[in-house]
Amino acid sequence: MKYIDEFRCGELAAGLAAAMRRDANPEREYRFMEFCGGHTHAISRYGIADLLPPNVQMIHGPGCPVCVLPIGRIDQAIRLAREQGAILATYADTLRVPASQRLTLLRAKAQGADIRMVYSTSDALSIARANPDREVVFLAIGFETTTPPTAVAVLTAAALDLRNFSILCNHVLTPAAMHAILSAPQGVPLDGFVGPAHVSTVIGSAPYEPFADDYGKPVVIAGFEPLDVMRAVHMLIAQVNDGRAVVENEFTRAVTRAGNLRAQALVAEVFELRESFEWRGLGTIPASALRLRAPFARFDAERRFTVPYKAVADNKACACGEILRGEKRPQDCKIFGTVCTPENPIGSCMVSSEGACAAHYTFGRFREAAA
Amino acid sequence: MNAQYSRPLDVKHGHVDLSHGSGGRAMAQLIEELFARELTNDFLAQGDDGARLADPRGRLVMATDAHVVSPLFFPGGDIGCLSVHGTINDVAVMGAKPLYLAASFILEEGYPLAELARIVASMARAARAARVPVVTGDTKVVERGKADGVFITTTGVGVLREGIDCSGARARPGDAILLSGSIGEHGMAIMSLRENLAFDAPIVSDTAALHELIGALLDAVPQLRTMRDPTRGGVATTLNEIARQSGVGMLIDEAAIRVQPPVEAACELLGLDPLYVANEGKLIVICPPEHADAALAALHAHPLGRAASLLGYVHADARHFVQMQTRLGGRRIVDWLSGEQLPRIC
């Protein structure tokens, strides 16, 4: 298929793999973090690890919206549906995220909560319009990519004067998470980042410049196709070899330095920074998430209903925290693939196809079997 | 028309009501004027509770399949022909010649008789084309909201071909894995009709009866080890089932998998992997490697197998992984489907 095959071409991949083997210095290790779950998925799905030089290691980052959602947030969503009788509209990815009391949204739905899967925020608005006598709450999750559609939904609801629509806002910010990883006291040693694809189409490449300038870490923004990822890794190898640390853009077909100004304006109109937000794995990070501005307070489920956020500790055996910080690989977790599987996920990283554990379990676990 | 009913069934404007399932005159009329008229054959004409069948002269194979597809009508077919094809295929992949079908209908109160007539006509056409008659049946009506229009369960009986021993447990290291054509059409045809999703590109379900293709294949290569139609869960799920049942591993080649461009585009858009999308007219065949060329030639010679390809090979693997060589040049697992990719697809 046009515009797809070009980015998945085996011949070009072989050429890039040879160039990386030629350029990677055998005297050293290269440790790069792909921030985004989309990249983690691509690396696993296309078997890119087989094409990288052996001394280039990819470390999976926390850029999976479902993975960083703490248990307490899913609990809130379940309470909205169960105790407030709301219709909870959600993207399908969140349905199997473990919550308290062995619940998930899927199990709460089976027990009678009105939880509906939607493909877009406009689906959620349609549900609200079709059920004027019911409260409809959209579980808004995701990084900067999914925030503008939520902003549009809130503005549309305001324009239509929809009285029964609100959002449970869990939108989080990529640069804040990257700062948290780099400033962690016993953080994982990194030689650079493969920068986000879709997030960067919205925020542009400029927000990554402090990581190059202040932390000395190369950043190469890459698309989600396998050749994008391989080319970005090649560019990172070159920066490391040259002793450079700059933001480079491999994904020039979609990302500019300034990003999508219209989307940014929509987000700025509707949302403001939260003082702090708890992330699964990364802990509470200041100024790392968004909430609705005061004029839109009536669309904020946390202000509209009494469902206070309560932090809940992760399962002790689950290593999602270390995995999200890049300190452990999925296969280093004691319960990976035994107690914790995609059918029965204990930690959030085993839930989404973008999660490091799910990607490794689904696509890559034959490597341990062979070892 | 039977003279005992004062008025003919109003197929054009009427609706299913609870009396159609009550066992009374209205039910008898529905069966006579709608079902029996379309599905007509000597067995149904007996009018008894069951059908007396001829001595099959061989080992019997029996399979049953419930159909709850939503929507009931889709490009390339409907629940009627799907319920015929699905069960014929389940009998045929056992290495049997399908002989008879039984059909049981669960109808929702209020369902338009005109649509029911279309479904039954489509079922009758499919059964006639396949030369596998529906010899007995049953109808129940449930209150509005307790079903979704029409559910159809079909059961098929066939006779095993002499000397054929096909099973999901017979794949052996070294065996070749063949696939009869492009994948994902049925699932994406359904998906393209689901609420809130509309694609311009027409994706037509591949629903088809495979018994003639299978007959030709068995004529050419009676040594086949395994046949299976990759329906729900797609090719990936079927390969994993066989790998587990046979206690083997598999390595398939992504380049040998054919996906029609509209299916590929729709899958890209929705983030679905065509390997996990349902098919209703495709066949996976496993055979000893020395017979792979003959099997492929037999598939290619039939219209339903024209795009058949050699997908890969079986190997020894205690963990029963299905692995795939990617077009990019890497390797990955093709795992069991986890969760539900597309509900109510068949």
Boltz contact constraints between the chains, C-beta under 6 A:
constraints:
  - contact:
      token1: [A, 1]
      token2: [B, 261]
      max_distance: 6.0
  - contact:
      token1: [A, 1]
      token2: [B, 264]
      max_distance: 6.0
  - contact:
      token1: [A, 8]
      token2: [B, 328]
      max_distance: 6.0
  - contact:
      token1: [A, 10]
      token2: [B, 327]
      max_distance: 6.0
  - contact:
      token1: [A, 10]
      token2: [B, 328]
      max_distance: 6.0
  - contact:
      token1: [A, 10]
      token2: [B, 329]
      max_distance: 6.0
  - contact:
      token1: [A, 13]
      token2: [B, 328]
      max_distance: 6.0
  - contact:
      token1: [A, 13]
      token2: [B, 329]
      max_distance: 6.0
  - contact:
      token1: [A, 14]
      token2: [B, 329]
      max_distance: 6.0
  - contact:
      token1: [A, 46]
      token2: [B, 326]
      max_distance: 6.0
  - contact:
      token1: [A, 46]
      token2: [B, 328]
      max_distance: 6.0
  - contact:
      token1: [A, 46]
      token2: [B, 330]
      max_distance: 6.0
  - contact:
      token1: [A, 47]
      token2: [B, 326]
      max_distance: 6.0
  - contact:
      token1: [A, 47]
      token2: [B, 330]
      max_distance: 6.0
  - contact:
      token1: [A, 47]
      token2: [B, 331]
      max_distance: 6.0
  - contact:
      token1: [A, 47]
      token2: [B, 332]
      max_distance: 6.0
  - contact:
      token1: [A, 48]
      token2: [B, 330]
      max_distance: 6.0
  - contact:
      token1: [A, 50]
      token2: [B, 330]
      max_distance: 6.0
  - contact:
      token1: [A, 50]
      token2: [B, 331]
      max_distance: 6.0
  - contact:
      token1: [A, 51]
      token2: [B, 329]
      max_distance: 6.0
  - contact:
      token1: [A, 51]
      token2: [B, 330]
      max_distance: 6.0
  - contact:
      token1: [A, 119]
      token2: [B, 196]
      max_distance: 6.0
  - contact:
      token1: [A, 123]
      token2: [B, 196]
      max_distance: 6.0
  - contact:
      token1: [A, 226]
      token2: [B, 328]
      max_distance: 6.0
  - contact:
      token1: [A, 342]
      token2: [B, 338]
      max_distance: 6.0
  - contact:
      token1: [A, 343]
      token2: [B, 338]
      max_distance: 6.0
  - contact:
      token1: [A, 362]
      token2: [B, 335]
      max_distance: 6.0
  - contact:
      token1: [A, 363]
      token2: [B, 332]
      max_distance: 6.0
  - contact:
      token1: [A, 363]
      token2: [B, 333]
      max_distance: 6.0
  - contact:
      token1: [A, 366]
      token2: [B, 321]
      max_distance: 6.0
  - contact:
      token1: [A, 366]
      token2: [B, 323]
      max_distance: 6.0
  - contact:
      token1: [A, 366]
      token2: [B, 333]
      max_distance: 6.0
  - contact:
      token1: [A, 369]
      token2: [B, 319]
      max_distance: 6.0
